[in-house]
Amino acid sequence: MSAMTSPDRVSAYGQHRRPTMVDRFGVWLGTLIVRRNARFDGARFADFGCGFHARFARTQLATCRSALLVDVALSDEVKHHPKVTAIEGSLPDVLPGVEGQSLDVVLCLSVLEHLYEPQEALNHFHRMLAPGGLAILNVPSWRGKWFLELSAFGLGTSPAEEMDDHKAYYDPRDLWPMLVRAGFRPSRIRCHRHKFGLNTSAVCRRDDTDDAA
C-alpha cells in the first residue's frame, strides 16, 4: 500500500457494523446536497468511497446509464448489478485506471479527510469528468472536528476508528484552492459550509472549454 493511502484502512464504511443514529443523520444531510444539484437520469456517475453497501448509489441505479462504485470492499450485491463497474481498492491508488472524460457526475462524500494525498484525488476527479460534468464533494469542517470527536471519543455515538483515520479537516478556504489546482475554474465552483457549519461542501462543474486531460 502506498504512502498516499491510509495503512489502517482495511474495511469500507458499513462493512462490519450497522451505522449509528448519528451516522445515519450525517449521511442523510450529506445526500441532500447531491439530490439538489445532480441529475442521474441517463448519467454515467461514480461514487468514490461509496461504502460497502453503496446505499445512496443504489437508489440511482434504476435510471442511471452506468455507475462506477469504488471502495476498499464492496458487497456481492453491489458488484453483481448489471449497471455497476466495481473497483475495490484504496484512493487515490485506483484512480489512474479510470478513463478520462468518462463520467457525468462524480461523488466523493466524507472521503477526502481520510486521504494522505487528497489533491491527487481531486486532480483525477477533474480529469474523469466529461465537459460540463459535475463533481460534488463533502468533508467535515474544523468546527465539525470538535463535534465528531465528542461523538466518537466522548459519547461513543460514532465509531472511534473512523475519527482516528482522519488526516485533515476542511473549511471553504482550505478546499477551494485545492479545487482550483485540480483544474476547476473559480466561476464553476460553489464551496460553502453546511450541516450547521459542521461540514464543507463543494459543487464543481468542468467547463465545456477545458482542455482534454
Residue, then its C-alpha position, 0 to 999 in steps of 0.5 A: m500500500s502506498a504512502m498516499t493511502s491510509p495503512d489502517r484502512v482495511s474495511a469500507y464504511g458499513q462493512h462490519r457494523r450497522p451505522t449509528m443514529v448519528d451516522r445515519f443523520g450525517v449521511w442523510l444531510g450529506t445526500l441532500i446536497v447531491r439530490r439538489n444539484a445532480r441529475f442521474d437520469g441517463a448519467r454515467f456517475a461514480d461514487f468514490g468511497c461509496g461504502f460497502h453497501a453503496r446505499f445512496a448509489r443504489t437508489q440511482l441505479a434504476t435510471c442511471r446509464s452506468a455507475l462506477l462504485v469504488d471502495v476498499a470492499l464492496s458487497d456481492e450485491v453491489k458488484h453483481h448489478p448489471k449497471v455497476t463497474a466495481i473497483e475495490g481498492s484504496l484512493p487515490d491508488v485506483l484512480p489512474g485506471v479510470e478513463g478520462q472524460s468518462l463520467d457525468v457526475v462524480l461523488c466523493l462524500s466524507v472521503l477526502e479527510h481520510l486521504y494522505e494525498p487528497q489533491e491527487a484525488l481531486n486532480h483525477f476527479h477533474r480529469m474523469l469528468a466529461p465537459g460540463g460534468l459535475a463533481i460534488l464533494n463533502v468533508p467535515s469542517w474544523r468546527g465539525k472536528w470538535f463535534l465528531e470527536l465528542s461523538a466518537f471519543g466522548l459519547g461513543t455515538s460514532p465509531a472511534e476508528e473512523m475519527d482516528d483515520h482522519k488526516a485533515y479537516y476542511d473549511p471553504r478556504d482550505l478546499w477551494p484552492m485545492l479545487v482550483r489546482a485540480g483544474f476547476r475554474p473559480s466561476r464553476i465552483r460553489c464551496h460553502r459550509h453546511k450541516f450547521g457549519l459542521n461540514t464543507s461542501a463543494v459543487c464543481r462543474r468542468d467547463d465545456t472549454d477545458d482542455a482534454a486531460 
